[in-house]
């Protein structure tokens, strides 16, 4: 692994979700280079085990095999397993845990008691399937599945509505993409006189009053689908399928900077303090949120090996690559903390989402039958065990945690695993 400092960057139902449903993966090719200061572009992006749980009963733990999976013991039996109304497409914010409940995006939107799995409340037309569910300040923010132009906030423990905002009749399907202590950030289509839409905007709504704080039209050709966003201080950073990496000022909405990345990455990135960390094929780069300059860069062992989705947990950056090498890096510098081949040695699928409880990473994989939820030692990268319900469902696995359980969603099956 090579670490470089400084330098120049080399770089509804959306494509990424369609690829996941088709079983496709990320392409490893590196595409055209971008530059600081360019506008958001509308050009098209290119490229791209265990025991069955048996209905709604506990079960699903996997006995360790000769391939080295589960050296510390078999996967735990679920505390409970339930069939849900989930309608997910593999985005990480389609499963949340808060207020003593766990919620999977679906219709009706149902909250299950974290300890028992019993339904606590349900909400008809509560969420748009595949749209983000955002949690902040004890509020669950949702795009309305009534398609009435509203964004609403709910108490996750009770399901009672606590906040609502309507962007206006000139805009369609506003969807929340990020939230902080002051504002909810949404993207919506701008309606033409004939009812069609060819452009979209990004807007900030006051999280107390619901009033519009600011709105900015994005460039022609950009899409409102496939946007992943995060707020860090005065910076709203987001990516999209058009290979845009954009930072806006949260107070005004004005664009601070934007890059064209060398690869679409399907929207995933990580933020650590003043850095945004973006995988681009065989390159992992950290950009300054303030000005877009490159602060460090890491390469995979070979140009055909691509970095996958990153996560920063407890000030450590965790990321795997398509060759199933797992890395823990210092997010400030890109320096290696550890590197592990345990995933490859155990013939396991590459993780794409992570949560951490204590000293264990719980990693959710994509579509492969050798996937599921993998427990990984956060200090060494060693694989402890793998949980898989063996349902054969083609949906990606999703994980969330309340600190007491790890919730694993696979298709419509939701499992609560003890930690």
C-alpha positions in Angstrom: 0.0 0.0 0.0 1.4 3.4 -1.0 0.5 6.6 0.7 0.9 9.9 -1.1 0.5 13.3 0.4 -0.7 16.4 -1.4 -0.9 16.2 -5.2 -3.7 16.8 -7.7 -6.9 14.9 -7.7 -7.0 12.2 -10.3 -9.9 12.3 -10.6 -37.3 6.9 -7.1 -35.1 3.9 -8.6 -31.6 4.6 -9.5 -28.7 2.9 -11.3 -26.9 1.8 -8.2 -30.0 0.1 -6.9 -30.7 -1.5 -10.2 -27.1 -2.9 -10.3 -27.5 -4.3 -6.8 -30.8 -6.0 -7.7 -29.1 -7.4 -10.8 -26.2 -8.6 -8.7 -23.7 -6.2 -10.3 -20.6 -4.8 -8.6 -18.4 -1.8 -8.8 -16.2 -1.6 -11.9 -12.5 -1.2 -11.2 -11.7 1.1 -14.2 -10.5 4.6 -13.5 -12.2 7.3 -15.6 -11.5 10.8 -16.7 -9.8 13.3 -14.3 -11.5 16.3 -12.7 -10.4 19.6 -11.2 -11.1 22.0 -8.4 -13.6 24.7 -9.1 -15.6 23.1 -11.9 -19.4 23.2 -11.6 -21.6 20.2 -10.8 -21.9 18.3 -14.1 -24.9 16.7 -15.7 -22.9 14.3 -17.9 -23.6 10.6 -17.5 -21.4 8.4 -15.3 -19.8 5.3 -16.8 -19.2 1.9 -15.2 -20.0 0.9 -12.9 -23.5 -19.1 4.5 -25.1 -19.9 8.0 -28.2 -21.7 9.2 -31.6 -20.7 8.1 -33.7 -18.9 10.7 -37.0 -20.6 9.9 -39.9 -18.1 9.9 -40.2 -15.7 12.8 -38.4 -17.9 15.4 -34.9 -17.5 16.8 -32.2 -19.1 14.8 -29.6 -18.5 12.2 -26.3 -19.0 14.0 -23.6 -20.6 11.9 -21.3 -23.4 13.1 -17.6 -22.6 12.3 -16.3 -24.4 9.3 -12.8 -25.6 8.1 -12.3 -22.4 6.1 -11.6 -20.5 9.3 -14.9 -18.7 9.7 -15.9 -18.3 13.3 -12.6 -19.3 15.0 -13.8 -17.6 18.2 -17.0 -19.6 18.1 -20.2 -19.9 16.1 -22.3 -17.0 15.2 -24.8 -16.2 17.9 -28.4 -17.3 17.6 -30.7 -14.3 16.9 -32.6 -13.0 19.9 -35.5 -12.7 17.6 -36.3 -12.8 13.8 -39.3 -11.1 12.2 -40.8 -10.8 8.8 -41.2 -7.1 8.0 -42.7 -4.8 5.4 -39.2 -3.8 4.3 -38.7 -2.4 0.8 -35.0 -1.7 0.5 -32.5 -1.3 -2.2 -29.2 -1.6 -0.3 -28.7 2.0 0.8 -27.3 2.2 4.3 -29.9 4.6 5.7 -32.8 2.3 5.1 -32.4 0.6 8.5 -32.2 2.7 11.7 -32.3 2.0 15.4 -33.2 4.6 18.0 -35.6 5.3 20.9 -35.8 1.6 21.8 -37.0 0.5 18.4 -35.6 -0.6 15.0 -37.2 0.6 11.8 -36.8 -0.8 8.2 -37.9 1.3 5.3 -41.2 -0.1 4.0 -45.0 0.4 3.7 -46.4 0.5 6.2 -43.4 1.9 8.0 -43.2 -0.3 11.2 -41.2 0.2 14.3 -40.3 -3.0 16.2 -39.3 -3.2 19.9 -35.5 -3.6 19.9 -35.6 -6.2 22.8 -38.6 -8.3 21.7 -39.3 -7.6 18.1 -42.9 -6.8 18.8 -44.4 -4.0 16.7 -44.7 -0.7 18.6 -46.3 1.4 15.9 -46.8 1.5 12.2 -47.4 4.3 9.7 -49.2 3.9 6.4 -47.6 5.9 3.6 -44.9 6.8 6.1 -41.8 6.5 3.8 -40.9 6.4 0.2 -39.4 3.0 -0.5 -35.6 3.4 -1.1 -35.6 6.9 0.2 -33.3 7.8 3.2 -34.5 7.7 6.7 -32.5 10.3 8.7 -32.1 10.5 12.5 -31.0 13.5 14.4 -32.0 15.2 17.6 -34.4 12.4 18.4 -36.3 12.9 15.2 -36.8 10.6 12.3 -37.1 12.5 9.0 -38.9 11.0 6.0 -40.0 12.0 2.5 -43.7 11.5 2.5 -44.9 8.4 0.7 -48.2 10.3 -0.1 -46.1 12.2 -2.7 -47.7 15.5 -1.5 -44.5 17.5 -1.5 -44.0 17.2 2.2 -41.1 16.2 4.4 -42.0 15.1 7.9 -40.4 14.3 11.2 -41.5 11.7 13.7 -40.7 10.6 17.3 -39.0 7.2 16.6 -40.3 5.8 19.9 -44.0 6.5 19.4 -44.4 7.2 15.7 -46.1 10.6 16.4 -45.5 13.4 13.9 -43.4 16.2 15.5 -42.4 18.3 12.5 -43.5 18.9 8.9 -42.4 21.1 6.0 -43.8 21.7 2.6 -41.3 23.1 0.0 -44.0 24.5 -2.3 -46.2 23.6 -5.2 -43.5 24.4 -7.7 -41.4 21.5 -6.5 -42.0 17.7 -6.6 -40.9 14.8 -4.4 -38.6 16.5 -1.9 -36.4 14.0 -0.2 -34.2 14.6 2.9 -30.5 13.9 2.2 -28.9 15.2 5.4 -29.7 16.8 8.7 -27.9 18.7 11.5 -28.8 20.6 14.6 -30.4 23.5 12.7 -31.5 22.3 9.3 -32.9 19.5 7.2 -31.4 19.4 3.7 -33.5 18.2 0.8 -33.3 17.6 -2.9 -36.5 18.1 -5.1 -37.5 18.3 -8.7 -38.3 21.7 -10.2 -41.6 21.5 -12.0 -42.1 23.0 -15.5 -45.4 24.5 -16.7 -46.4 21.2 -18.4 -45.8 19.2 -15.2 -42.5 17.8 -16.4 -39.1 18.3 -14.7 -35.7 18.7 -16.2 -33.8 20.3 -13.2 -33.6 20.0 -9.5 -32.7 22.0 -6.5 -31.1 21.6 -3.1 -32.7 23.4 -0.1 -32.4 23.8 3.6 -35.4 23.7 5.9 -35.4 24.9 9.5 -35.6 21.8 11.7 -37.7 23.7 14.3 -40.2 25.7 12.1 -40.0 23.9 8.8 -39.5 27.2 7.0 -37.2 27.5 4.0 -33.8 28.7 4.9 -32.3 28.7 1.4 -32.6 27.0 -2.0 -30.1 26.6 -4.8 -30.8 25.2 -8.3 -28.4 22.6 -9.4 -27.0 22.4 -12.9 -29.0 21.1 -15.8 -28.5 17.3 -16.2 -27.9 16.6 -12.6 -30.2 14.1 -11.0 -32.1 14.1 -7.7 -31.7 10.3 -7.2 -28.5 8.7 -6.0 -27.3 11.5 -3.8 -25.5 10.7 -0.6 -24.8 13.6 1.8 -23.3 14.5 5.2 -23.0 17.6 7.2 -19.9 18.6 9.0 -19.9 22.0 10.7 -20.5 24.7 8.0 -20.1 22.2 5.2 -22.7 20.1 3.4 -20.9 17.5 1.3 -22.5 15.2 -1.2 -21.8 12.9 -4.1 -24.0 11.7 -7.0 -24.0 9.4 -10.0 -22.7 12.1 -12.3 -19.3 11.8 -10.6 -19.8 15.1 -8.7 -18.3 15.6 -5.3 -19.7 18.9 -4.0 -19.4 21.0 -0.9 -21.9 23.8 0.0 -22.0 26.3 2.8 -24.8 25.3 5.2 -25.6 28.9 6.1 -26.1 30.2 2.5 -26.3 27.2 0.2 -23.6 28.6 -2.0 -21.2 26.1 -3.6 -17.8 26.2 -1.9 -16.2 23.8 -4.4 -16.9 20.8 -6.6 -14.7 18.0 -8.2 -15.4 15.6 -11.0 -14.2 12.4 -9.5 -12.6 9.7 -11.6 -15.3 7.2 -10.7 -18.9 7.5 -9.7 -18.5 5.3 -6.5 -22.3 5.2 -6.3 -22.3 7.9 -3.8 -20.4 6.5 -0.9 -17.8 8.4 1.1 -16.7 9.1 4.6 -16.2 12.3 6.5 -13.7 12.9 9.4 -13.5 16.4 10.9 -12.2 18.6 8.1 -11.8 15.9 5.5 -14.0 14.0 3.0 -12.6 10.6 2.0 -13.7 9.2 -1.3 -12.9 5.8 -3.0 -12.3 6.1 -6.7 -11.4 2.7 -8.1 -7.9 1.8 -7.0 -7.4 5.2 -5.3 -8.6 6.4 -2.0 -8.3 10.2 -1.6 -9.0 12.6 1.3 -10.0 16.2 0.3 -10.1 19.3 2.5 -13.7 20.3 3.1 -12.5 24.0 3.1 -11.0 24.2 -0.4 -11.0 20.7 -2.0 -7.3 20.2 -1.9 -6.0 16.7 -1.7 -4.5 15.9 1.7 -3.6 12.3 1.3 -4.0 9.4 -1.2 -3.8 5.6 -0.9 -3.5 3.0 -3.7 -4.5 -0.6 -3.8 -1.9 -3.2 -4.6 -3.0 -3.4 -8.3 -4.8 -1.0 -10.6 -7.6 -3.5 -11.2 -8.4 -3.7 -7.5 -11.0 -1.2 -6.4 -11.7 0.3 -3.0 -15.2 -0.3 -1.7 -17.4 1.7 0.8 -15.6 3.4 3.7 -16.6 4.1 7.2 -15.1 6.1 10.0 -15.9 4.7 13.4 -14.3 5.9 16.7 -11.7 7.9 14.7 -10.6 4.9 12.6 -11.2 4.5 8.9 -12.3 1.0 7.9 -12.4 0.0 4.2 -12.1 -3.2 2.1 -11.2 -3.6 -1.5 -12.4 -5.9 -4.3 -9.5 -8.3 -3.6 -10.9 -8.8 -0.1 -8.1 -7.0 1.7 -9.4 -5.2 4.8 -7.7 -2.0 6.1 -7.8 0.1 9.2 -6.3 3.6 8.4 -5.8 6.8 10.3 -8.3 9.1 8.7 -6.2 12.2 9.3 -3.2 10.9 7.3 -4.1 7.7 5.5 -1.4 5.8 7.4 -2.1 2.1 7.9 -3.1 0.9 11.4 -3.5 -2.7 10.2 -4.2 -4.7 7.1 -5.9 -8.1 7.0 -6.4 -10.9 4.5 -8.8 -12.7 6.8 -11.8 -12.1 4.5 -10.1 -13.8 1.5 -8.7 -16.6 3.6 -12.3 -17.4 4.9 -13.7 -17.0 1.3 -16.1 -14.3 2.4 -17.7 -11.5 0.4 -16.4 -7.9 0.7 -18.3 -5.8 3.4 -20.1 -2.7 2.3 -21.5 -1.3 5.5 -20.1 -1.3 9.1 -21.3 -0.6 12.7 -19.1 -1.0 15.7 -19.9 -2.1 19.3 -17.1 -2.3 21.7 -14.1 -3.9 20.0 -16.0 -5.6 17.2 -17.0 -4.4 13.7 -20.2 -5.9 12.4 -20.0 -5.7 8.6 -22.8 -6.2 6.1 -22.1 -7.6 2.7 -23.8 -7.3 -0.7 -25.4 -10.1 -2.7 -23.0 -13.0 -2.6 -24.0 -16.3 -0.9 -20.7 -16.1 1.1 -21.9 -12.9 2.6 -24.2 -11.9 5.5 -23.1 -10.1 8.7 -19.4 -10.7 9.5 -18.0 -10.0 13.0 -14.5 -8.6 12.7 -12.0 -7.8 15.4 -11.6 -4.0 15.2 -8.0 -4.1 16.4 -6.6 -6.8 14.1 -9.1 -7.5 11.3 -9.5 -11.1 12.3 -12.8 -12.7 11.4 -14.7 -14.0 14.4 -17.8 -15.4 12.8 -20.4 -14.9 10.0 -24.2 -14.9 10.3 -26.3 -15.8 7.2 -29.9 -16.8 7.1 -29.4 -18.9 4.0 -32.7 -17.5 2.6 -31.1 -17.0 -0.9 -32.7 -13.5 -1.0 -31.0 -11.3 -3.6 -31.2 -8.1 -1.5 -28.1 -6.6 0.1 -27.6 -7.0 3.8 -28.0 -4.0 6.1 -26.9 -3.5 9.7 -27.8 -1.0 12.5 -27.1 -1.1 16.2 -28.5 0.3 19.4 -25.4 -0.8 21.4 -27.1 -3.8 22.8 -28.1 -5.6 19.6 -26.9 -5.7 16.0 -29.9 -5.6 13.7 -29.4 -7.5 10.4 -31.9 -6.9 7.6 -31.9 -9.3 4.6 -34.9 -8.8 2.2 -37.9 -8.8 4.5 -36.2 -10.8 7.3 -35.0 -8.7 10.3 -32.8 -10.4 12.8 -31.7 -9.1 16.2 -28.2 -10.4 17.1 -26.8 -10.0 20.6 -23.5 -8.2 21.1 
